[in-house]
Amino acid sequence: MKVAIVGNGILGLMTARAWLHSKLDAEIVIIGRQHRPGSATRAAAAMLNSFAELEHDSLATPLDRFKFDLSRAATSAWPSVFEEVCPRGSGVTHGFGTFLLNNSATDSLDDDNFNAVRAFAAEYAEPCEDIAPRDIPNYHPDPRYRALRALLLKREGWVNPKQFLDALQARLAGDKRISLVDDHLASFDVVAGRIVGATLEKGGRVGADAFVLANGANLSRLAGELELPMQRVFYGIGMSIEMQSAENVHTHCVRTTNRGLACGVYSVPYGPDRTLIGASNYISPTPCDHAHTGSAYVLLKAAMDQINSKFYRANLVDINVGWRPTTSDTYPLIGKTSLDNLWIIGGTKRDGFHLSPVICGDLVAAMQGREVDPRYSALAPERALIRNLTREEAISKTIRHHVNAAFQHDFAPARNRMLEQMQRDLRAKLEALHDSVGARQWGIPPELVDMYRYKHIPGSL
């Protein structure tokens, strides 16, 4: 059997790895530019966080619980992945142990999310412990933004994603069943509901028995060419900053809770004298190759204020930009399409790296006709939009996250009714937006408000 995987990011490479691990012999072709333009992994930490990513309402539906089951399974899978791909002495920076902060940089949403992580950890018997913030190695925040509480999640880790991808690709390239094509796929040839071949941008052609689209935020381009009835995938523009300083290297991941429509601020070990800080995020209908100066300012300031004030002495080595693939309903796209031999894995937003050992393995199992969790059917690529928020839940959540983000960015309301007026104004605009798209029995996910406002997502879908 010959399988063509379109995309050489983490999901493409881990899907190839899963094929090699399976008992069915196959020839694998991986198509993607060597430098991976726009890959979400380029801007990743990569944090292997499961509980640390939870918010107080994260597990409100059965589908959200299923996603969390996948995340917990991935946490258990990563130690063996490291042993295989980057054993001790390989030079790939990775480890386990995440310190979660509850600081005073913003409003009470942080408190609610921190309390939720503790409660969910207790519910699932996840190994963790309360720790005095002053005992966190190399944690030196501005006193005004110091954490009052912290939690150590012992199994949640990190890895330098660039080093890991290089190590994984080298391992795959050493197998005679794998071939790497340094190109983009331009178009498909479809006959009678089946892909019979694909044309590359440089003019070559690839034939295969099965095709897998794992090309991240560019998924909609190829899906549109195939006229698949799929929701649109957007570009979640993310940025992280790599710093060099032998004085300020962290031993563990240090991060806040999710907040203000993103994952907060974090610092991750990136090498012997390197630290990565992140992250920023904004949803765009088009790709963006460069970081916004405003995002860089906010990120550097947040890291120095909330994690280590001594970062001001560090050397700025690199600014990483990547595109997190964000679907129109925020849930992943995993499974078979209406074309007989086309499968899709994508739309994972900022969870793709962490989830990859599990979801790539399950995708390959499904391709081979083996049984997988039936709950994957809810994530079918050609599904209708999942609308799990009520109108009021969505509006209230959006207002709360916008206010939380404002306080993170030095918002200081006057000692009058300014905050209440801002909240009322936000509510009125959100009510009008929901009315304009016919959202009466459902709500717009907070991170996608602008995509509805500017009609990138039709309300009738």
N, C-alpha and C positions, 0 to 999 in steps of 0.2 A: 504494500500500500504506500502511496505517496501523498504526503500532506504538505500544503503550502500555508505558512503562517505569515500573514501580512502585519508587520510591526515587530521591531526588535527591542522594545522596552521590556520592562519586568514581566508583563503578562505574556508577551510573545516568547521570551526565553524560557520562562517557567513552564509554559505549555509544551515547548519542545522537550524540556527536561522530563515532564510527566510522560510524554510518549516514550522516551528512552527507558523510563522505569517500568513501563507496562510490558506485558508478556507478548503483545502483538508486534511483530517486526514491522518497521516502517522506515521509509526514506523521508527525511524532513528538510524542507526548504524554508529558510527564514529570510524574509524580504524587509529591508529597512536600511536607511542611510547610516553609515558607521558612526557619525557624530550625533545621531538621534536628535535632530532639531525639534524643539518643543516638547520633548519627553517630560512627563510629569516628574519622573524620577530625578531629573536634573536639578529640580528645586527642592527635593525631598530631604529629610533629615538623615536617613529615613528612620523615623520612630516606629517601633513595633509595639504600638500601644493599642490596648483593647479597652480596659476599664477607664484609663485616663482620658479617653475621648468621649466618655458618656456625659450627657446632660440630664437634668432632672426629668425630662420627658422623653428620653431616648428610647425607652423600651415599652412604649405605650400600646403598641399593636403586635399581633402575632408575627407579622412580616419583619418588624424591627427586632423582635426576639430571634427570628431565624438569622438575620444578618449578624446579630451578636453571637449566636452559636457558631457561625462560621469564623468570626473574629477570635473567639476563644480557642477554637480548634487550630487556628493559625498560630496562636501563641504557643501552643503545645508542639507544633511542628517545627518551629524555627531552630531549636537546638540541633536537631538532626540535619537540617539543611546546612547549617554552618559547618558541622563536622564533615559533610560531603564536599561543599563548595569552597570553603575557606577555613581549613583546619588551622590549629595553632601554628604560628610561624609563617602563615601565608601572606602576611602584611595587610590584610583587610581588617580595618578597625571595626570592632563590634563588641557588644556586651549586653548585660542585663541589669536592670535596676533603674526605675524611674521615680524621681522625686516630684510629687505633685504639690504645687503651692496654692495656698489660699491667702492672697495678699490684699492690700487696701488700695490698689491702683484704680479700682472702679467700683461699681455699685454691688448690690446684694445678689445679683445673678450669679456672681462667682461663689458666694456662700452656698446658694442652692445647689449649684452643680458639684461643688466639693462635697457637700453632704450626701448628694446622690451617689457619687463614686464610692464613698465609704459604705453606704447602705447596700449598693449592688455588690460590692466586694464581699460583704458579710453574707448576702443572699446566696452567692455562688461559691462561698468558701475560698475566695482568692487570697493567696498569701500576701499580706500587707501589714504594715504597722504604722502607727502614729509616730512621728519623729519631730523633735524640736528643730525648727528651721535653722537655728545657729549651728546645728550638728551636720548640716549638709556641706560636704566638701566644696570649698571654693565658692561659696555663696556669700556675696557681699553687695547686697542691694543698697540703694539710697535709703536711709532710715525712714523716710516718709512713705516708702512703698514696700517696706519689709513684710514678709509673710508672718501671720500670727499662728497659722497652722500649716502642717505639711504631712504628707503621706508617702511612704515608700512602697511602691508596687514592685515586688521582688522579681516577678517573671517577665515584666515588660521591658523591652530592650531597644536597641538601636544598631544601625550598621551604616558605614559610609557607603552610600548607594552607588557612587561612581566606581569605587574599588570592587564592590560586590558584583556589579554588572560585568565589569571587565573579567573578573575571575570566573563568573558563570559562563560568559561567552567563550572564553578560552577553553573551558572544560568541554563545552558543547562542540566547539570547532575541532577538538581532538578526536571526535567520534566520526568514523567513516560514514555513518548514516546521516550526518548533518552537513548541509551546505548553506553558506551565508551569501546573500546577494545584496551588494551595496547599492541599492537603488530604491526608488519609490514605485509603487504600483500605479499605473495610469488608468487602466480600464479592464473590464472583464468581458469575456465572450460567453454568452448564455444561449443554450439551445435546449428547448423543451423543458424549461424549468430547472436546468442543471448547468453549472459553470463548467465549460470545457477547456478553458484556458484563460490566461491573464497576460496583458501587455505591460511591459515596464516603461518608465519614462525615457530611458536611454535606448529603447527600441527592442530589447529582448522579449522573450515570451516564456511563460512558465505554465506547464500543464500539471495537474494533480488530480487525485481521486477525491480529495476533500480540501476545502479552504477554510481558514480561520481568520477572521478580522479581529486583530488585536492592536489596532493602530491609534489608540488613545483618543485625544480630542478631535482628530481628523476623521473620526469614524463616519460622520454624517456625509462627508463628500462621496465616499465610495458607496455607502448605503443609498444615497440619493441617485447615484448613477445607475444602480441596480433597481431603482424604483421600489425599494422595500418600504412597506407602510410602517415606518419607525418614527418615534419621537426624535426631536433634534438633540444633538449633543453639543454643549457649549464649551468654551475655553475658560476654565477657571485659572486665571493668570496668577501664578504663585511666584514668590521671590524669597530667597534665603541668601545670607551673607557669610562667606567663609573668612575667618580671621586667623592670624598667626601670632602667637605669644606663648612662650614657654612658661610664663608666670601664671597664666589664667586658664589652664586646661582643666576641664571638668573630668571627673571620673565616672559620672553617670549622666543620664538625661535629666535635665531640670526644666520644668515647664509649669505653666499655669493651667487652669481648666479651660475648656472650650468657652469662648466668649465673643460677643460682638460679631456674629456671623462667621467666625473662623476658629482656629484651634488655639488662640491666645499667643503668648510669646514663649519661646523655648530656646534652650542651649543644649547642644549635643557634642560629645567628643567626636572629633573628626580625624584625628591622627596624633602623633606624639606631641606636636606643638600647635595643633589646629583645633579650632572650635567653630561650629556652625550655629548661627542664630537664625531664627525664623519666627513666624512666617507671615506673609501677606497673602491676600486673596481678593480678587474681584472677578465677577463673571462677565464675560465678553462674548458677543456673537462672532467675533473675528479674532484671529491669532495676533499676538503682540510679541515681538522679538526682544524688547528691551524693558527694563524695570522702570517704574515711575520714580522720580526723585522724591516725591512725597512719601511713597511707601518705604523707600530706603531710610528717610529721616525718621519716620515713625518707628520703624523696626530697630534702628540703632539706639534711639532714645529709650524705647521700651526695654531693650536688653540691658542697657546701662543703668536705668532706673530700678528695674525689678529683679535683675539676676546678678549682675556684677558691675559695680561702678568703675572697676579697674579696667574694663574693656576699652576705655578711652585711650589706653596706652597700646592697644593691640594694632597690628598691621592689617589693613584691609586687603585680602588676597584676591577675592573673587566675588562677584554677584551672580547668582544662579537664577535663571528664569525658566519656568516650565508651565505647561498647560494641563491642569487637572481636568480630566474629562467629566463634565457635569451634565447629567441628563435633564430633560424637561420636567421630570418628577423627582429627581435626586436619587433614584434607586438604580442599581447596576443593570446592565443588559448582559445576560448570560444564557446561552443555549442555541438551539437550532433555529434556522429561519425557514421561510416558505420555499426557498430554493433547496433542492434536494441534498446538495453537498456543501452548504455554507453554514458555518457556525460563527457565533460572535461572543466575544468576552471583552467587556469594556464598561464605560460609564461609572467607574468605581470612585470617582472624585479623588479624595486624598487617602483612600483605603487600599488601593490596588497593590502597593508593595507588600503591605502587611498580610493581606488576604491571599496573595498569590500561591503559596504552597497548597492551599486547600481548594480554591476555586479553579485553578488550572488543572489540578488532579481530577477534580470532579467533571470538568468539561471533557477531558480526554476519556474518562470512564463512560460518559454519555455518548461520545462519538463512537466508542467501541461497542455500544449496545449493552453496557453493564448498568446495573441499577444505581441510581443516585437519589438523594433526598427529594421526595416529591414536591417539597416546598420551592424548589428551583423553578417550577412552572410559573410562579408569580413574577419571576424576573425575566420571562421570555422576551426576546428582543422586539417582537412585533406586537407587544401587549398595548392595551389602552393605558393612558396615563393613570398611575396610582395616585389617588387623592385621599390620603389618610388624615388630613387636617380638616377640621371644621372651619368655617369662615371666621368665627370668633377666636378660635385657637390660633389661627394663622395671623390675624391682625394683632392680637395681644402679644404674641411671640415676636412679631416684627418690631413692634414699638419697643418692647423690652430690650431687644438686641441693639436697636439703633441708639437708645439711650445709653446702654452699657458701652457701646463703641464710642459715643461722644465723651463720656467720662474718661475713657482710656486716652483720648486725644486732647486732654487738658480742658475739657468743657467745665466752666465754672459759672453756673447760672446766678443771676442776680438774686438778692434776698427778697424776692417777691414771688409772683406766680409764674415766672418764666418757664420753669420745668413743666408745670401743669399745662401751660399754654402750648408748649412744644408738643407734648403728648397728645393734646386735643387736635392740634393741626395735623400731626401724623395720622391720627385715627381718621379724621375727615378725608384726607387724601387716599388712605387705604380703602376706606368704605367706598369712595367714588371709583377707585380702580377696580375693586371687586364687582361693583355694579356694571362697569363698562364692559367687562369680559364675561358677564353672566355667572359669576361665582357667588351663588347664593347658598348652595348646599355643601360647598367645599371651599377650601382656603388656599391661597397662593403661598408656597414655601417662601420663607423670608429672604433667602439668598437669590430668589428668582423674581423678585418684585420688578426690577428694572427690565427683565426680559419680557414680562407681560406689559409693562408700561409702554415700552417702545415696540410692542406688537411682534416680537421675535417668537413668542409662543401664542398662537391663537387660543382664545378662551373656549372655543367650541370643541377643541380636541378632547 
